[in-house]
Amino acid sequence: MTLTFAQIEAAAARLKGHIERTPCRHSRTLSQITGAEVWVKFENLQFTAAYKERGALNKLMLLNDRRRGVIAASAGNHSQGLAYHAQRLGVPVTIVMPRSTPFVKVQQTRAFGAEVVLDGDSYDDAYQTALRLCEERDLVFCHPFNDLDVMAGQGTIALEMLEDAPDLEVLPVPIGGGGLIAGVATAAKALRPDISIVGVEPAGYASFTARMRGAETIAGGQTIAEGIQVKKVGELNYEIVWPLIDGVLLVEEPFFERAVALYCNVEKTVAEGAGAASLAALLAYPERFRGKKVGLILTGGNIDSRLLASVLTRELVREQRLVSLRIVGDDRPGLLGAVSAIIGVMGGNIIEVAHNRLALDVPAKGAEFDILIETRDAQHTQEIVDALSAGGHPVRPL
């Protein structure tokens, strides 16, 4: 079994008018930051905010009997894309999710008319339950990545990108199970045999890389790229992708965070962790892409609002625009006022103050202040620190 360019072209004709033909735009600012010529494909503008609609809809439209119904195991974008288009087409759909799935995802999937079955403590447990129910109820199984029809749908992204930006030289593509990169690589290589395809994986979930090395995947740890947090790449996906790519890049967490923040601050758009993986690869390996025309697929924007707020705040800390300063001085009236006055004159903004008289490493007649300030940049922070020291208030950044 293999994936053909003809299947992807047929999928594109099938999907036309049923999904968003998302824009692929040149980003001058991201190009300046990364040193590459960056084009971004905004798949977060799909109705369910992720590219997964493409493969799910292609699978549904190829059903011989839509009354029979479909089933899938997913707690993410595949479930919502499948449920949304199944509702549109009048196809009964069942989604099996782990019991730990966030309530909001369960509700969103049910809102599209799906029957949601909560079972198991992990995706693997939910997957086994879905297989059992598929057989018991005589349903059609819709795998999120290890399926040729799904891959063909995902491959339509590359057709659109190369239509909008035909001179692209490199496509860094996120790898989870491998459905996206299988479709994109097949389509891109058929149109442009000289184009370079590079996989991108979270360093803690390098299943494709492990498979290339003939090793067992050692996966674990937290990642904000949940959409590609996969312990085992699809068998069929691997066989299709391996001959078409020029390697896989492993990306550490801080680069995913920075990429999410850049999409928000520069492009004024929302990206989930996995959705920002291609940009994260440019940030982690700038020399690999410098001077080249690079196409990034912003695969989705379904990120928890609290997580997004945390990522943006952490980026302020990383850029030293949000800094905690510790000042130890005499416990006398007016000390905090004098410190605040210096910070204010220098243009800093005090966010929070913690006043501690009981720390044992502080003299009994002394006091310790932890002051969280907001500044313009690292240089501005240093200017404030220097002004406080010159005013008799030596500072220790935390």
Rosetta blueprint (number, residue, H / E / L):
1 M L
2 T L
3 L L
4 T L
5 F H
6 A H
7 Q H
8 I H
9 E H
10 A H
11 A H
12 A H
13 A H
14 R H
15 L H
16 K L
17 G L
18 H L
19 I L
20 E L
21 R L
22 T L
23 P L
24 C E
25 R E
26 H E
27 S E
28 R H
29 T H
30 L H
31 S H
32 Q H
33 I H
34 T H
35 G L
36 A L
37 E E
38 V E
39 W E
40 V E
41 K E
42 F E
43 E H
44 N H
45 L H
46 Q L
47 F L
48 T L
49 A L
50 A E
51 Y L
52 K H
53 E H
54 R H
55 G H
56 A H
57 L H
58 N H
59 K H
60 L H
61 M H
62 L L
63 L L
64 N L
65 D L
66 R L
67 R L
68 R L
69 G L
70 V E
71 I E
72 A E
73 A E
74 S L
75 A L
76 G L
77 N H
78 H H
79 S H
80 Q H
81 G H
82 L H
83 A H
84 Y H
85 H H
86 A H
87 Q H
88 R H
89 L H
90 G L
91 V L
92 P L
93 V E
94 T E
95 I E
96 V E
97 M E
98 P L
99 R L
100 S L
101 T L
102 P L
103 F H
104 V H
105 K H
106 V H
107 Q H
108 Q H
109 T H
110 R H
111 A H
112 F L
113 G L
114 A L
115 E E
116 V E
117 V E
118 L E
119 D L
120 G L
121 D L
122 S L
123 Y H
124 D H
125 D H
126 A H
127 Y H
128 Q H
129 T H
130 A H
131 L H
132 R H
133 L H
134 C H
135 E H
136 E H
137 R H
138 D L
139 L L
140 V E
141 F E
142 C L
143 H L
144 P L
145 F L
146 N L
147 D L
148 L H
149 D H
150 V H
151 M H
152 A H
153 G H
154 Q H
155 G H
156 T H
157 I H
158 A H
159 L H
160 E H
161 M H
162 L H
163 E H
164 D H
165 A L
166 P L
167 D L
168 L L
169 E L
170 V E
171 L E
172 P E
173 V E
174 P E
175 I L
176 G L
177 G L
178 G L
179 G H
180 L H
181 I H
182 A H
183 G H
184 V H
185 A H
186 T H
187 A H
188 A H
189 K H
190 A H
191 L H
192 R L
193 P L
194 D L
195 I L
196 S E
197 I E
198 V E
199 G E
200 V E
201 E E
202 P E
203 A L
204 G L
205 Y L
206 A L
207 S H
208 F H
209 T H
210 A H
211 R H
212 M H
213 R L
214 G L
215 A L
216 E L
217 T L
218 I L
219 A L
220 G L
221 G L
222 Q L
223 T L
224 I L
225 A L
226 E H
227 G H
228 I H
229 Q L
230 V L
231 K L
232 K L
233 V L
234 G L
235 E H
236 L H
237 N H
238 Y H
239 E H
240 I H
241 V H
242 W H
243 P H
244 L H
245 I L
246 D L
247 G L
248 V E
249 L E
250 L E
251 V E
252 E L
253 E H
254 P H
255 F H
256 F H
257 E H
258 R H
259 A H
260 V H
261 A H
262 L H
263 Y H
264 C H
265 N H
266 V L
267 E L
268 K L
269 T L
270 V L
271 A L
272 E L
273 G L
274 A H
275 G H
276 A H
277 A H
278 S H
279 L H
280 A H
281 A H
282 L H
283 L H
284 A H
285 Y L
286 P H
287 E H
288 R H
289 F H
290 R L
291 G L
292 K L
293 K E
294 V E
295 G E
296 L E
297 I E
298 L E
299 T L
300 G E
301 G L
302 N L
303 I L
304 D L
305 S H
306 R H
307 L H
308 L H
309 A H
310 S H
311 V H
312 L H
313 T H
314 R H
315 E H
316 L H
317 V H
318 R H
319 E L
320 Q L
321 R L
322 L E
323 V E
324 S E
325 L E
326 R E
327 I E
328 V E
329 G E
330 D E
331 D L
332 R L
333 P L
334 G L
335 L H
336 L H
337 G H
338 A H
339 V H
340 S H
341 A H
342 I H
343 I H
344 G H
345 V H
346 M L
347 G L
348 G L
349 N E
350 I E
351 I E
352 E E
353 V E
354 A E
355 H E
356 N E
357 R L
358 L L
359 A L
360 L L
361 D L
362 V L
363 P L
364 A L
365 K L
366 G E
367 A E
368 E E
369 F E
370 D E
371 I E
372 L E
373 I E
374 E E
375 T L
376 R L
377 D L
378 A H
379 Q H
380 H H
381 T H
382 Q H
383 E H
384 I H
385 V H
386 D H
387 A H
388 L H
389 S H
390 A H
391 G L
392 G L
393 H L
394 P L
395 V E
396 R E
397 P E
398 L L
